[in-house]
Amino acid sequence: MSSLWKQVSSLFFFFFLLITACIPYCLAARIIPDNKLGVMDEINNATFKWFNFFKFTDAVPGSNTSGLSEIKEYLHQFGYLVPESGVNFTDEFDAELQSAVATYQRRLGLKVTRQLDSDTVSSMVSPRCKVKDNSPSSIVHVHGTRHYSFFPDMARWVRPNPVILTYAFNPQHTTDQLSSADIRSAFARAFARWAQVIPVQFEESSTFETADVKIGFHSRDHGDGQPFDGPLGVIGHAFSPEDGRLHLDADETWALDFGIVEAANAVDLESVATHEIGHVLGMGHSSVKEAMMYPTLTVRTRKVDLILDDVEGIQTLYGPNPAFKIDSLPKPTQSASYLPVAQWTNVPIKLIATSLAMVLTLSLPKQ
């Protein structure tokens, strides 16, 4: 009886260590924050239309699933699927949808399965920039694992040296969620990140009409042909040089400090500002998930640092800032709120092996 109890105790100890080792990785794999904030209910109440995409996970090619046309509309919106002239999208998982899904997966650095697997659907439901991912005229450079892109004709700002671009905030289209001082400070930091790596300076102007870069918060259809869609979904967009318009969705819950703003669907303003400024300067989207120019951003996530992919891309357009040192780039980090599900299995092997060895040792009968 004593021997049996010792074996049972050993097994219990092993599983306790195993579960303890897994906890950080399971928490890191969540796509949304802790449910204590009522995440699911709050996001649903935010009329987040893409949230319905989860029901299409693992849909089988050749099947006909009610509402699947919404996925096709999404892929069409971001440049992956073009309907035949005068024909509405159907609910059939046809060859065209398979091809579009594969292109989407390649462009966003996902495993190419041609299926609506969980990672792909999770990416589709993430808040994102409205700029299309793959314009037919875009030029994509591939350097190893780096994939940055540009607008057609590598559009950029052409000014005599030293290049100075002015920016201003639309006094008629702002937000009362954050103070004017906090918004201005967030954008000043965002512009400074790009100025650090290229020979371009940015100065805030008090005159909105004459500024090079015009920043505003807008709701739904706001007259530029690129309507917003309410909370989450599309959170911002900007136009290629030398247009200068940078628009943010006024219906989002904007935040600069998640310790103060507890809303489950809060979006970090500085992260989005830095991304959209990249577009204003001429950058397209990147397929490197850690890059500033990756098209999606998880709620309650702060992602403000440029990585090598962003730097190489923007320096291709403007050249390097002579004062910039490549080793000054921060190491890319990934918030626990948007680690991929695949990392759930990344449990320390040594800990598991040690625990198993201890169990075996304790279980062996003494001679």
Backbone hydrogen bonds, N-H to C=O, Kabsch-Sander energy under -0.5 kcal/mol:
donor,donor_aa,acceptor,acceptor_aa,energy
5,W,1,M,-2.4
6,K,2,S,-1.9
7,Q,3,S,-1.9
8,V,4,L,-2.5
9,S,5,W,-2.5
10,S,6,K,-2.1
11,L,7,Q,-2.3
12,F,8,V,-2.3
13,F,9,S,-2.3
14,F,10,S,-2.3
15,F,11,L,-2.4
16,F,12,F,-2.0
17,L,13,F,-2.1
18,L,14,F,-2.4
19,I,15,F,-2.6
20,T,16,F,-2.2
21,A,17,L,-2.2
22,C,18,L,-1.6
23,I,19,I,-1.6
25,Y,22,C,-0.6
26,C,22,C,-2.5
27,L,23,I,-2.4
28,A,24,P,-2.0
29,A,25,Y,-1.2
30,R,27,L,-1.2
37,L,34,D,-1.6
38,G,35,N,-2.3
42,E,38,G,-2.9
43,I,39,V,-2.9
44,N,40,M,-2.3
45,N,41,D,-2.5
46,A,42,E,-0.8
46,A,43,I,-0.6
47,T,44,N,-1.5
48,F,43,I,-1.0
49,K,47,T,-1.2
51,F,48,F,-1.3
52,N,49,K,-1.3
53,F,50,W,-2.4
54,F,51,F,-1.4
55,K,52,N,-1.6
56,F,53,F,-2.2
57,T,54,F,-1.6
58,D,116,L,-2.9
59,A,56,F,-2.1
62,G,93,F,-2.8
63,S,60,V,-2.3
65,T,63,S,-0.5
65,T,91,D,-1.9
68,L,65,T,-2.3
70,E,67,G,-2.3
71,I,68,L,-1.0
72,K,68,L,-1.3
73,E,69,S,-2.4
74,Y,70,E,-2.2
75,L,71,I,-2.5
76,H,72,K,-2.2
77,Q,73,E,-2.5
78,F,74,Y,-1.4
79,G,76,H,-1.5
80,Y,75,L,-3.4
81,L,75,L,-0.9
87,V,84,E,-2.4
93,F,63,S,-3.0
94,D,92,E,-1.8
98,Q,94,D,-2.1
99,S,95,A,-2.4
100,A,96,E,-2.2
101,V,97,L,-2.7
102,A,98,Q,-2.2
103,T,99,S,-2.2
104,Y,100,A,-2.5
105,Q,101,V,-2.6
106,R,102,A,-2.3
107,R,103,T,-2.7
108,L,104,Y,-1.8
109,G,106,R,-1.2
110,L,105,Q,-3.1
113,T,111,K,-1.0
116,L,59,A,-0.5
117,D,115,Q,-1.6
121,V,117,D,-2.4
122,S,118,S,-2.5
123,S,119,D,-1.8
124,M,120,T,-2.1
125,V,121,V,-1.9
126,S,122,S,-0.6
126,S,123,S,-0.8
128,R,233,G,-2.3
129,C,295,P,-2.2
130,K,236,G,-2.6
133,D,78,F,-1.7
134,N,78,F,-0.7
138,S,135,S,-2.1
140,V,138,S,-0.6
141,H,139,I,-0.5
141,H,148,Y,-1.9
143,H,141,H,-0.6
143,H,146,R,-2.4
144,G,142,V,-0.6
146,R,143,H,-2.1
148,Y,141,H,-0.7
150,F,139,I,-1.1
151,F,282,G,-1.3
153,D,137,S,-0.6
154,M,151,F,-1.8
155,A,152,P,-1.0
159,R,157,W,-0.6
163,V,199,P,-0.7
165,L,201,Q,-3.0
167,Y,203,E,-2.0
168,A,213,V,-2.3
170,N,215,I,-3.4
173,H,170,N,-0.8
183,I,179,S,-2.3
184,R,180,S,-2.5
185,S,181,A,-2.2
186,A,182,D,-2.3
187,F,183,I,-2.2
188,A,184,R,-2.3
189,R,185,S,-2.2
190,A,186,A,-2.0
191,F,187,F,-3.0
192,A,188,A,-1.9
193,R,189,R,-1.5
194,W,190,A,-1.1
195,A,191,F,-2.3
196,Q,192,A,-1.7
197,V,193,R,-0.5
197,V,194,W,-1.1
198,I,194,W,-1.1
200,V,198,I,-2.0
201,Q,163,V,-2.8
203,E,165,L,-2.3
205,S,167,Y,-3.3
208,F,206,S,-0.7
211,A,207,T,-0.7
211,A,208,F,-0.9
213,V,166,T,-2.5
214,K,212,D,-0.5
214,K,244,G,-2.3
215,I,168,A,-2.8
215,I,213,V,-0.6
216,G,246,L,-2.0
217,F,173,H,-2.4
218,H,216,G,-0.5
218,H,248,L,-3.0
222,H,220,R,-0.6
228,F,220,R,-2.3
229,D,234,V,-0.5
235,I,128,R,-2.5
236,G,128,R,-0.7
237,H,247,H,-2.4
239,F,245,R,-1.9
243,D,240,S,-2.3
246,L,214,K,-2.6
247,H,237,H,-2.7
248,L,216,G,-2.4
249,D,235,I,-2.1
250,A,218,H,-3.1
250,A,248,L,-0.6
252,E,249,D,-1.6
253,T,265,N,-0.6
254,W,252,E,-1.0
255,A,267,V,-2.2
260,I,257,D,-1.4
261,V,257,D,-2.4
262,E,260,I,-0.8
266,A,263,A,-1.5
267,V,253,T,-2.9
268,D,301,T,-0.5
269,L,255,A,-2.6
269,L,267,V,-0.6
272,V,268,D,-1.7
273,A,269,L,-2.8
274,T,270,E,-2.3
275,H,271,S,-1.9
276,E,272,V,-2.8
277,I,273,A,-2.2
278,G,274,T,-1.3
279,H,275,H,-1.2
280,V,276,E,-2.2
281,L,277,I,-1.9
282,G,278,G,-0.6
282,G,279,H,-1.2
283,M,278,G,-2.8
284,G,149,S,-3.6
286,S,293,M,-2.0
287,S,147,H,-1.4
289,K,287,S,-0.7
291,A,288,V,-1.6
294,Y,291,A,-1.4
297,L,127,P,-2.7
300,R,266,A,-2.9
301,T,298,T,-0.8
303,K,301,T,-0.6
310,D,307,I,-0.6
311,V,307,I,-2.2
312,E,308,L,-3.0
313,G,309,D,-1.8
314,I,310,D,-2.6
315,Q,311,V,-2.4
316,T,312,E,-1.2
317,L,313,G,-0.9
318,Y,314,I,-2.1
319,G,315,Q,-2.1
321,N,197,V,-1.5
324,F,321,N,-2.5
328,S,325,K,-2.0
329,L,326,I,-1.6
338,Y,335,S,-1.9
339,L,28,A,-1.2
339,L,336,A,-0.7
343,Q,340,P,-1.9
344,W,341,V,-2.2
345,T,342,A,-1.1
346,N,343,Q,-1.5
347,V,345,T,-2.1
352,I,348,P,-1.6
353,A,349,I,-2.9
354,T,350,K,-2.7
355,S,351,L,-2.4
356,L,352,I,-2.6
357,A,353,A,-2.4
358,M,354,T,-2.3
359,V,355,S,-2.2
360,L,356,L,-2.4
361,T,357,A,-2.4
362,L,358,M,-2.5
363,S,359,V,-1.9
364,L,360,L,-1.4
